[in-house]
Amino acid sequence: MKIIKRTCLVVLLCALIIVGTSCIVITNENEYSLIRQFGKVDHVVSTAGVSFKLPFVQSVDKLPKQILMYDLSPSDVITSDKKSMICDSYVLWHITDPLKFAQTLNSSITNAESRLNTIVYNSTKNVISSTSQNDVISGRDGALSAAIVDNIGNTLDQYGIELLSFETKQLDLPEDNKAAVYERMISERDNIAATYTAEGSSEAQIIRNSTDREVTVMLSEAEKNAEILTAEGEAEYMRILSEAYSDESKQEFYSFVRSLDALKASMTGDNKTVVLSPDSPIAQIFYGN
């Protein structure tokens, strides 16, 4: 009898432990606990800690609370100017309403990723199809991602999901189109460079012509001023000379100096002997007449 009582006690204790354990729900910081009753979500535990449920009647599903990443498959998109490109991207998302998520997507992350794939791809295709290839390429700094997120808007709210970010890992040309596009881009850049060079040469020629005109004007003005100064100098010289010859006290001295200059000019060659007649003006000067 004692053995039977002990056995029953152990079985009862184990049953109590199993029942007690099945009543406890432990929720971590990075998850939601969905309490289901007969398959339907009865309530959601969103705060970390320990809670309770009815044993055998209620069950628990877990959903992630942290930010999740979904890597989309590379896809072909066509720009507004009918250029094909390959877009390889990923999105960051999280669950904001676990009850709505469970009701619409059956608590399945796979179902959520399938919805994300469809919605994000359609939005990417719509945005890029209304954008030229050059704008798509230049929009890699964030403008394109922002436009795609804006285009999605609140579409994902119906699933209890929030899209946090859309990022492109690669946005490139198909391999068979790269060479032609690169050649066209190089040609366009060469044309732009040639235009800039021509405009620079034209501007340089204008500056040179303007400078040449200014130099010509300055030289002409300088030559005119030089001629004026020369004429004024000659006039001053003639005035001084006239004053000198008009003064009788200086006439004899200037006559003497000019006679010496004439004598000096006549003494050429090795023979420095000068023969003067007594009535020569130069001889008269030396004679003191």
C-alpha positions as a Python dict, from the first residue, in 0.01 Angstrom:
ca = {
    (1, 'M'): (0, 0, 0),
    (2, 'K'): (285, 237, 80),
    (3, 'I'): (441, 174, -258),
    (4, 'I'): (109, 240, -431),
    (5, 'K'): (60, 562, -234),
    (6, 'R'): (411, 677, -314),
    (7, 'T'): (362, 598, -680),
    (8, 'C'): (35, 789, -690),
    (9, 'L'): (198, 1080, -513),
    (10, 'V'): (483, 1090, -763),
    (11, 'V'): (242, 1069, -1056),
    (12, 'L'): (30, 1344, -909),
    (13, 'L'): (334, 1559, -847),
    (14, 'C'): (456, 1506, -1204),
    (15, 'A'): (110, 1591, -1333),
    (16, 'L'): (108, 1910, -1127),
    (17, 'I'): (452, 2002, -1260),
    (18, 'I'): (343, 1938, -1620),
    (19, 'V'): (24, 2136, -1572),
    (20, 'G'): (209, 2418, -1397),
    (21, 'T'): (473, 2429, -1666),
    (22, 'S'): (212, 2437, -1940),
    (23, 'C'): (51, 2738, -1769),
    (24, 'I'): (366, 2951, -1776),
    (25, 'V'): (450, 3172, -2073),
    (26, 'I'): (796, 3335, -2085),
    (27, 'T'): (826, 3632, -2321),
    (28, 'N'): (1171, 3768, -2412),
    (29, 'E'): (1262, 4126, -2502),
    (30, 'N'): (1292, 4052, -2873),
    (31, 'E'): (965, 3868, -2926),
    (32, 'Y'): (589, 3872, -2903),
    (33, 'S'): (389, 3588, -2746),
    (34, 'L'): (59, 3509, -2915),
    (35, 'I'): (-177, 3316, -2689),
    (36, 'R'): (-411, 3102, -2899),
    (37, 'Q'): (-728, 2934, -2781),
    (38, 'F'): (-868, 2667, -3008),
    (39, 'G'): (-647, 2805, -3289),
    (40, 'K'): (-767, 3164, -3259),
    (41, 'V'): (-550, 3437, -3110),
    (42, 'D'): (-694, 3521, -2770),
    (43, 'H'): (-444, 3792, -2672),
    (44, 'V'): (-90, 3910, -2733),
    (45, 'V'): (186, 3949, -2476),
    (46, 'S'): (422, 4221, -2598),
    (47, 'T'): (616, 4299, -2277),
    (48, 'A'): (902, 4083, -2154),
    (49, 'G'): (836, 3868, -1849),
    (50, 'V'): (633, 3575, -1724),
    (51, 'S'): (259, 3536, -1790),
    (52, 'F'): (8, 3253, -1769),
    (53, 'K'): (-230, 3063, -1996),
    (54, 'L'): (-483, 2786, -1962),
    (55, 'P'): (-314, 2449, -1987),
    (56, 'F'): (-411, 2219, -2275),
    (57, 'V'): (-668, 2474, -2393),
    (58, 'Q'): (-439, 2759, -2496),
    (59, 'S'): (-113, 2743, -2696),
    (60, 'V'): (170, 2992, -2762),
    (61, 'D'): (319, 3123, -3086),
    (62, 'K'): (628, 3342, -3097),
    (63, 'L'): (687, 3633, -3335),
    (64, 'P'): (1011, 3835, -3363),
    (65, 'K'): (1004, 4190, -3233),
    (66, 'Q'): (1348, 4296, -3365),
    (67, 'I'): (1423, 4450, -3704),
    (68, 'L'): (1436, 4192, -3982),
    (69, 'M'): (1609, 4199, -4319),
    (70, 'Y'): (1469, 4053, -4637),
    (71, 'D'): (1699, 4014, -4938),
    (72, 'L'): (1502, 4046, -5262),
    (73, 'S'): (1606, 3852, -5568),
    (74, 'P'): (1775, 4054, -5846),
    (75, 'S'): (1517, 4164, -6101),
    (76, 'D'): (1507, 4338, -6438),
    (77, 'V'): (1351, 4684, -6451),
    (78, 'I'): (1302, 4922, -6742),
    (79, 'T'): (1352, 5298, -6719),
    (80, 'S'): (1132, 5563, -6878),
    (81, 'D'): (1373, 5589, -7173),
    (82, 'K'): (1336, 5213, -7233),
    (83, 'K'): (1673, 5112, -7089),
    (84, 'S'): (1694, 4781, -6909),
    (85, 'M'): (1867, 4764, -6568),
    (86, 'I'): (1919, 4502, -6299),
    (87, 'C'): (1814, 4593, -5946),
    (88, 'D'): (1945, 4391, -5651),
    (89, 'S'): (1809, 4522, -5320),
    (90, 'Y'): (1704, 4443, -4966),
    (91, 'V'): (1459, 4587, -4713),
    (92, 'L'): (1455, 4632, -4337),
    (93, 'W'): (1118, 4574, -4168),
    (94, 'H'): (957, 4479, -3841),
    (95, 'I'): (622, 4371, -3701),
    (96, 'T'): (426, 4656, -3547),
    (97, 'D'): (90, 4483, -3493),
    (98, 'P'): (135, 4114, -3409),
    (99, 'L'): (-238, 4049, -3391),
    (100, 'K'): (-300, 4185, -3741),
    (101, 'F'): (11, 4004, -3862),
    (102, 'A'): (-123, 3675, -3727),
    (103, 'Q'): (-470, 3731, -3871),
    (104, 'T'): (-358, 3826, -4223),
    (105, 'L'): (-38, 3625, -4265),
    (106, 'N'): (-109, 3333, -4033),
    (107, 'S'): (194, 3428, -3816),
    (108, 'S'): (426, 3322, -4098),
    (109, 'I'): (750, 3514, -4169),
    (110, 'T'): (764, 3336, -4505),
    (111, 'N'): (420, 3473, -4597),
    (112, 'A'): (532, 3821, -4487),
    (113, 'E'): (844, 3802, -4704),
    (114, 'S'): (632, 3694, -4998),
    (115, 'R'): (409, 4003, -4955),
    (116, 'L'): (718, 4222, -4916),
    (117, 'N'): (872, 4078, -5231),
    (118, 'T'): (560, 4151, -5439),
    (119, 'I'): (491, 4500, -5301),
    (120, 'V'): (852, 4621, -5305),
    (121, 'Y'): (917, 4484, -5653),
    (122, 'N'): (605, 4650, -5795),
    (123, 'S'): (696, 4980, -5631),
    (124, 'T'): (1055, 4959, -5759),
    (125, 'K'): (930, 4885, -6110),
    (126, 'N'): (680, 5175, -6100),
    (127, 'V'): (935, 5430, -5974),
    (128, 'I'): (1212, 5330, -6214),
    (129, 'S'): (974, 5305, -6510),
    (130, 'S'): (891, 5674, -6461),
    (131, 'T'): (1256, 5777, -6425),
    (132, 'S'): (1525, 5812, -6691),
    (133, 'Q'): (1836, 5599, -6673),
    (134, 'N'): (2059, 5894, -6592),
    (135, 'D'): (1831, 5997, -6304),
    (136, 'V'): (1823, 5639, -6176),
    (137, 'I'): (2202, 5625, -6173),
    (138, 'S'): (2235, 5966, -6008),
    (139, 'G'): (1967, 5869, -5755),
    (140, 'R'): (2184, 5603, -5595),
    (141, 'D'): (2276, 5847, -5316),
    (142, 'G'): (1935, 5791, -5151),
    (143, 'A'): (1685, 5974, -5369),
    (144, 'L'): (1575, 5656, -5545),
    (145, 'S'): (1531, 5463, -5218),
    (146, 'A'): (1326, 5746, -5069),
    (147, 'A'): (1104, 5756, -5378),
    (148, 'I'): (1039, 5380, -5359),
    (149, 'V'): (954, 5396, -4986),
    (150, 'D'): (719, 5689, -5052),
    (151, 'N'): (555, 5494, -5333),
    (152, 'I'): (488, 5199, -5100),
    (153, 'G'): (336, 5433, -4843),
    (154, 'N'): (117, 5259, -4586),
    (155, 'T'): (38, 4955, -4801),
    (156, 'L'): (197, 4721, -4549),
    (157, 'D'): (-7, 4853, -4256),
    (158, 'Q'): (-283, 4604, -4338),
    (159, 'Y'): (-42, 4322, -4251),
    (160, 'G'): (84, 4477, -3928),
    (161, 'I'): (424, 4544, -4090),
    (162, 'E'): (630, 4863, -4114),
    (163, 'L'): (892, 4907, -4386),
    (164, 'L'): (1190, 5085, -4231),
    (165, 'S'): (1430, 5111, -4523),
    (166, 'F'): (1484, 5012, -4884),
    (167, 'E'): (1846, 4981, -4999),
    (168, 'T'): (1998, 4885, -5333),
    (169, 'K'): (2300, 4655, -5324),
    (170, 'Q'): (2347, 4683, -5698),
    (171, 'L'): (2176, 4884, -5967),
    (172, 'D'): (2356, 4809, -6288),
    (173, 'L'): (2318, 4746, -6658),
    (174, 'P'): (2280, 4402, -6812),
    (175, 'E'): (2616, 4267, -6925),
    (176, 'D'): (2527, 4282, -7295),
    (177, 'N'): (2433, 4653, -7268),
    (178, 'K'): (2724, 4780, -7060),
    (179, 'A'): (2973, 4832, -7343),
    (180, 'A'): (2727, 5028, -7559),
    (181, 'V'): (2609, 5243, -7270),
    (182, 'Y'): (2963, 5315, -7154),
    (183, 'E'): (3064, 5417, -7506),
    (184, 'R'): (2762, 5647, -7528),
    (185, 'M'): (2843, 5800, -7189),
    (186, 'I'): (3207, 5852, -7292),
    (187, 'S'): (3092, 6015, -7617),
    (188, 'E'): (2855, 6245, -7428),
    (189, 'R'): (3132, 6344, -7185),
    (190, 'D'): (3368, 6408, -7478),
    (191, 'N'): (3106, 6632, -7639),
    (192, 'I'): (3061, 6823, -7315),
    (193, 'A'): (3439, 6858, -7278),
    (194, 'A'): (3468, 6982, -7638),
    (195, 'T'): (3193, 7236, -7574),
    (196, 'Y'): (3368, 7362, -7262),
    (197, 'T'): (3700, 7378, -7453),
    (198, 'A'): (3541, 7575, -7738),
    (199, 'E'): (3373, 7814, -7497),
    (200, 'G'): (3702, 7858, -7309),
    (201, 'S'): (3895, 7926, -7632),
    (202, 'S'): (3633, 8179, -7741),
    (203, 'E'): (3646, 8353, -7405),
    (204, 'A'): (4028, 8351, -7415),
    (205, 'Q'): (4026, 8505, -7762),
    (206, 'I'): (3788, 8778, -7644),
    (207, 'I'): (4019, 8853, -7351),
    (208, 'R'): (4325, 8860, -7579),
    (209, 'N'): (4154, 9093, -7827),
    (210, 'S'): (4046, 9324, -7547),
    (211, 'T'): (4397, 9323, -7402),
    (212, 'D'): (4553, 9392, -7742),
    (213, 'R'): (4320, 9689, -7790),
    (214, 'E'): (4408, 9825, -7449),
    (215, 'V'): (4782, 9784, -7519),
    (216, 'T'): (4746, 9957, -7856),
    (217, 'V'): (4559, 10247, -7697),
    (218, 'M'): (4819, 10275, -7420),
    (219, 'L'): (5109, 10269, -7668),
    (220, 'S'): (4939, 10528, -7885),
    (221, 'E'): (4881, 10748, -7583),
    (222, 'A'): (5242, 10704, -7471),
    (223, 'E'): (5375, 10790, -7819),
    (224, 'K'): (5153, 11097, -7829),
    (225, 'N'): (5277, 11209, -7488),
    (226, 'A'): (5637, 11144, -7598),
    (227, 'E'): (5588, 11356, -7910),
    (228, 'I'): (5436, 11633, -7699),
    (229, 'L'): (5726, 11624, -7453),
    (230, 'T'): (5982, 11619, -7738),
    (231, 'A'): (5816, 11917, -7903),
    (232, 'E'): (5801, 12102, -7572),
    (233, 'G'): (6172, 12020, -7512),
    (234, 'E'): (6274, 12145, -7855),
    (235, 'A'): (6068, 12458, -7806),
    (236, 'E'): (6235, 12516, -7470),
    (237, 'Y'): (6575, 12456, -7630),
    (238, 'M'): (6504, 12709, -7904),
    (239, 'R'): (6378, 12956, -7647),
    (240, 'I'): (6694, 12923, -7438),
    (241, 'L'): (6911, 12946, -7749),
    (242, 'S'): (6721, 13251, -7867),
    (243, 'E'): (6761, 13418, -7531),
    (244, 'A'): (7133, 13339, -7535),
    (245, 'Y'): (7188, 13493, -7876),
    (246, 'S'): (6975, 13794, -7803),
    (247, 'D'): (7202, 13890, -7511),
    (248, 'E'): (7503, 14091, -7647),
    (249, 'S'): (7718, 13998, -7345),
    (250, 'K'): (7689, 13629, -7433),
    (251, 'Q'): (7706, 13650, -7811),
    (252, 'E'): (8088, 13675, -7817),
    (253, 'F'): (8124, 13371, -7586),
    (254, 'Y'): (7890, 13153, -7793),
    (255, 'S'): (8067, 13266, -8110),
    (256, 'F'): (8395, 13159, -7953),
    (257, 'V'): (8261, 12819, -7851),
    (258, 'R'): (8106, 12754, -8190),
    (259, 'S'): (8432, 12856, -8361),
    (260, 'L'): (8619, 12603, -8145),
    (261, 'D'): (8367, 12338, -8237),
    (262, 'A'): (8414, 12415, -8604),
    (263, 'L'): (8794, 12403, -8565),
    (264, 'K'): (8772, 12070, -8384),
    (265, 'A'): (8554, 11928, -8657),
    (266, 'S'): (8804, 12032, -8925),
    (267, 'M'): (9098, 11857, -8756),
    (268, 'T'): (9067, 11506, -8899),
    (269, 'G'): (9325, 11240, -8971),
    (270, 'D'): (9677, 11220, -8833),
    (271, 'N'): (9776, 11571, -8941),
    (272, 'K'): (9655, 11809, -8669),
    (273, 'T'): (9799, 12123, -8828),
    (274, 'V'): (9552, 12393, -8927),
    (275, 'V'): (9653, 12683, -9153),
    (276, 'L'): (9440, 12993, -9112),
    (277, 'S'): (9455, 13320, -9298),
    (278, 'P'): (9474, 13632, -9087),
    (279, 'D'): (9131, 13741, -9199),
    (280, 'S'): (8971, 13406, -9105),
    (281, 'P'): (8693, 13440, -8844),
    (282, 'I'): (8861, 13171, -8636),
    (283, 'A'): (9198, 13345, -8655),
    (284, 'Q'): (9030, 13668, -8557),
    (285, 'I'): (8908, 13500, -8239),
    (286, 'F'): (9260, 13389, -8142),
    (287, 'Y'): (9400, 13727, -8232),
    (288, 'G'): (9141, 13885, -8009),
    (289, 'N'): (8998, 14101, -8284),
}
